Amino acid sequence: MNRRAVRPMLLVLLLLVLLCSCVTKMPYGDEQYFQGLGLDGQFVITVNGDLIDKDQYIQSDDAGVNYIKDRMSRLSIALNDNGSDTQAVTTDFSKYDYYGAIEGNFSKTLISGALNLNSLFRSDKDEETGLKFFVDNTSGLQAAVPQKGIILFSSNDVVSNYNQTFVEGRTKLISDEDAAKLASSQIGIFVSNPRTMIDLGLDLTETALSNIDTVLIVMDDDVVSIDFKLKSQDLADSFSVLIKAGYIGNLRKNGQKPDIAELQKMFTQELDKVSVNGMTLPKEQKDAVSEVIEKLLSIL
């Protein structure tokens, strides 16, 4: 090969390597994407794609779905119930509006191109932000790829998702301390001023939920830890007694004898924060949580 031809070729290859290896800089800096989620009453779930068994939840013959699944590092979603009949404990989020993001090693050109060619989607553009997005003609699901490494989605308004969660100077709704806990687990859940909760075997009532400021849940396999921040220390005192009694009641219902020393380690309180540490989920609750995660991942 001619040496003069080799040099330009090497330069092109070097340029491609540099372009592919450069770190994507998000407009919200070093924060987690999901810190822009978490308005009052919203149910925020973040799934660590590097820690869970994605094949357990996502089985598909679609090449596009598998491309996203294999490269996904995190799925974060906010569920918003606009109804008035919310129950204290639920596993049915089918009527909830939702929005969030899939993060990973994605090519903006490839994802946008695939959506553009897919006959199930039509393309649109928001004139104010310049955001190009795609709308599923059947479900109304909206998706946008503002830059490589992230796919924004929404059940009905991806532009609002973009404006709330992705732009520079956005409002951070989840603290760095809480975000670090959520990010390091397989599944993290956060709710501010909760109206509902998944079944964790603690017999939470509507009154108990109304006294809670925030709930932070981290799950790894079948072990869960929870931080409840109450609206005052007095409320935390009574709440601590309530959830411990609910847990003991469920143990006895299942024919198990409570271990007092173990319970003292599991249930702790510090001022207005009540924590449940390293609780093993019974099969019934584990199946309920798995069902929720399965439904969320089905958006892929």
C-alpha positions in Angstrom: 0.0 0.0 0.0 1.1 3.5 -0.8 2.6 5.2 2.3 0.9 8.4 1.4 -2.5 6.6 1.5 -1.7 5.0 4.9 -1.1 8.2 6.8 -4.6 9.7 6.1 -6.1 6.3 6.9 -4.4 6.2 10.3 -5.6 9.7 11.1 -9.2 8.8 10.3 -9.0 5.7 12.5 -7.4 7.7 15.3 -10.2 10.3 15.0 -12.9 7.6 15.2 -11.3 6.1 18.3 -11.2 9.5 20.0 -14.8 10.3 19.1 -16.0 6.9 20.3 -14.1 7.0 23.5 -14.8 10.5 24.7 -16.9 10.8 27.8 -20.5 12.1 27.3 -21.0 15.2 29.5 -24.5 15.6 30.7 -26.0 19.1 31.3 -26.7 18.3 34.9 -23.1 17.7 35.7 -22.1 14.9 38.1 -25.6 14.4 39.5 -27.6 11.4 38.7 -30.3 11.8 36.0 -33.0 10.5 38.5 -32.2 13.4 40.9 -34.4 15.5 38.6 -37.4 13.1 39.4 -39.3 13.0 42.7 -42.1 15.6 42.8 -44.4 15.1 45.7 -46.5 12.0 45.5 -44.4 10.5 42.6 -43.2 7.0 42.9 -39.5 7.0 41.6 -37.9 3.7 40.7 -34.3 3.4 39.4 -32.9 0.1 38.3 -29.2 -0.6 38.0 -28.7 -2.4 34.7 -25.2 -3.4 35.7 -26.4 -5.2 38.8 -29.7 -6.9 37.9 -30.1 -9.9 35.6 -31.7 -8.1 32.6 -32.4 -11.3 30.8 -34.7 -12.3 33.7 -37.0 -9.4 33.1 -36.5 -8.7 29.3 -36.9 -11.5 26.7 -37.3 -10.3 23.1 -36.4 -11.3 19.6 -36.4 -7.7 18.5 -32.8 -6.6 17.6 -33.5 -3.0 18.7 -34.8 -4.0 22.1 -31.8 -6.3 22.7 -29.4 -3.5 21.6 -30.9 -1.2 24.3 -31.1 -4.1 26.9 -27.4 -5.1 26.4 -26.1 -1.5 26.6 -28.5 -0.2 29.3 -26.7 0.8 32.5 -29.8 2.3 34.3 -33.5 2.8 33.9 -35.2 5.5 36.0 -38.9 6.3 36.0 -41.3 8.5 37.8 -44.9 7.3 38.2 -47.6 9.9 38.7 -51.1 9.0 39.8 -53.6 11.6 38.8 -56.6 9.7 40.3 -58.4 10.1 43.6 -58.8 6.4 44.5 -55.2 5.6 45.3 -54.8 2.8 47.8 -52.2 2.8 50.6 -50.6 -0.4 49.1 -50.6 -1.2 45.4 -48.8 -3.2 42.7 -51.0 -1.9 39.9 -49.3 1.1 38.2 -51.1 0.6 34.8 -53.1 3.8 35.1 -50.2 6.0 36.1 -48.6 8.6 33.9 -44.9 8.1 33.7 -41.6 9.6 32.4 -37.9 9.0 32.8 -34.8 7.8 31.0 -32.9 4.8 29.8 -29.1 5.4 30.2 -26.3 3.4 28.7 -23.8 3.2 25.9 -26.2 4.3 23.1 -25.5 5.9 19.8 -27.7 8.9 19.3 -27.5 8.5 15.5 -28.4 4.8 15.7 -31.4 5.1 18.1 -32.8 8.2 16.4 -32.4 6.6 13.0 -34.1 3.4 14.1 -37.1 5.4 15.5 -37.2 7.5 12.4 -37.5 4.4 10.1 -39.9 2.6 12.4 -43.4 2.9 10.9 -45.0 2.6 14.4 -43.5 6.0 15.3 -44.0 9.5 13.8 -41.5 12.2 14.3 -42.2 15.7 15.8 -40.2 18.7 17.0 -40.7 21.2 19.8 -40.1 24.6 18.4 -39.2 26.2 21.8 -36.5 23.8 22.8 -35.6 22.4 19.4 -36.0 18.9 20.8 -36.8 16.3 18.2 -38.9 13.4 19.5 -40.9 10.4 18.3 -44.5 9.4 19.1 -45.8 5.8 19.1 -48.9 6.0 17.0 -50.7 3.3 19.0 -49.8 3.9 22.7 -48.9 7.6 22.6 -45.5 6.8 24.2 -43.0 9.6 23.4 -39.2 9.2 23.1 -36.3 11.5 22.5 -32.5 11.1 22.2 -31.1 14.6 23.2 -27.6 13.3 23.1 -25.7 10.0 23.1 -26.0 7.8 26.2 -29.6 8.6 27.1 -33.1 8.0 25.9 -35.8 10.1 27.4 -39.4 8.8 27.4 -42.8 9.8 28.6 -46.3 8.4 28.5 -47.6 11.7 27.1 -45.1 14.7 27.3 -41.4 14.0 26.7 -40.8 17.8 26.2 -41.8 18.4 29.9 -39.5 15.5 30.9 -36.7 17.2 29.0 -37.4 20.6 30.6 -37.7 19.2 34.1 -34.9 16.6 34.2 -32.3 17.2 31.5 -31.6 20.9 31.1 -28.8 22.8 32.8 -29.8 24.4 36.1 -32.7 21.9 36.7 -34.1 21.6 40.2 -32.5 18.7 42.2 -35.3 16.8 44.0 -33.3 14.0 45.5 -30.3 14.8 47.7 -26.8 13.6 46.8 -26.7 11.4 50.0 -30.0 9.6 49.1 -29.0 9.4 45.4 -25.8 7.6 46.3 -27.8 4.9 48.2 -30.3 4.5 45.4 -27.6 4.3 42.7 -25.5 1.6 44.5 -28.4 -0.9 44.8 -29.9 -3.2 42.3 -33.3 -1.4 42.7 -33.8 1.9 44.4 -37.2 3.5 45.2 -37.8 7.0 46.4 -41.1 8.8 47.3 -41.6 12.3 48.7 -44.9 12.8 50.6 -46.1 9.3 49.5 -49.7 8.5 48.7 -49.1 4.8 48.0 -46.5 2.2 48.6 -45.6 -1.3 47.3 -46.3 -4.2 49.6 -43.3 -4.6 52.0 -45.1 -6.5 54.7 -45.3 -3.6 57.2 -49.1 -3.0 57.0 -48.8 0.7 56.3 -52.0 2.7 56.5 -53.1 5.9 54.7 -52.7 7.8 58.0 -49.2 6.5 58.4 -48.3 7.5 54.9 -49.6 11.0 55.4 -47.1 11.5 58.3 -44.1 10.5 56.1 -41.8 13.2 54.5 -39.8 10.8 52.4 -39.3 7.1 51.8 -36.0 5.6 50.5 -35.9 1.9 49.7 -32.9 -0.1 48.4 -33.2 -3.7 47.3 -30.5 -6.3 46.5 -31.8 -9.7 45.6 -34.4 -10.5 48.3 -33.0 -8.1 51.0 -34.5 -4.7 51.4 -33.5 -1.7 53.6 -35.8 1.3 54.1 -35.3 4.8 55.5 -38.6 6.6 56.5 -38.2 10.3 57.3 -41.2 11.5 59.3 -42.6 15.0 59.5 -41.6 15.2 63.2 -39.8 13.1 65.9 -43.0 12.5 67.8 -44.6 11.0 64.6 -41.4 9.0 64.1 -41.8 7.5 67.7 -45.3 6.3 67.0 -44.5 5.2 63.5 -41.6 3.0 64.7 -43.9 1.2 67.0 -46.6 0.8 64.3 -44.3 -0.8 61.6 -42.6 -3.0 64.1 -46.0 -4.3 65.3 -47.1 -4.8 61.7 -43.9 -6.8 60.9 -44.3 -9.0 64.0 -47.9 -9.6 63.2 -47.1 -10.8 59.8 -44.4 -13.1 61.2 -46.8 -14.7 63.6 -49.5 -15.0 60.9 -46.9 -17.1 59.0 -46.2 -19.2 62.0 -42.8 -17.7 62.8 -41.6 -16.6 66.2 -40.1 -13.1 66.4 -36.4 -12.8 67.4 -36.3 -9.8 69.7 -32.5 -9.3 69.4 -32.8 -9.4 65.6 -35.7 -7.0 65.6 -33.6 -4.5 67.6 -31.0 -4.5 64.9 -33.5 -4.4 62.1 -35.6 -1.5 63.4 -33.7 1.6 64.4 -34.6 5.2 64.9 -32.6 8.4 64.9 -34.6 11.5 65.7 -37.3 11.8 62.9 -35.8 8.9 60.8 -37.0 5.3 61.2 -35.0 2.7 59.4 -35.6 -1.0 58.6 -32.2 -2.6 58.0 -31.5 -5.7 56.0 -35.1 -7.1 56.0 -35.5 -10.3 54.0 -38.6 -10.1 51.8 -41.1 -13.0 52.1 -41.8 -14.6 48.8 -45.2 -12.8 48.5 -43.6 -9.4 48.8 -40.6 -10.3 46.6 -43.0 -11.5 43.8 -45.0 -8.3 44.1 -41.8 -6.2 43.7 -40.6 -8.3 40.8 -44.0 -7.8 39.1 -43.7 -4.0 39.3 -40.1 -4.1 37.9 -41.2 -6.4 35.1 -44.0 -4.0 34.1 -41.6 -1.1 34.1 -39.0 -2.8 32.0 -41.6 -3.9 29.5 -41.6 -0.3 28.1 -38.5 -1.4 26.2 
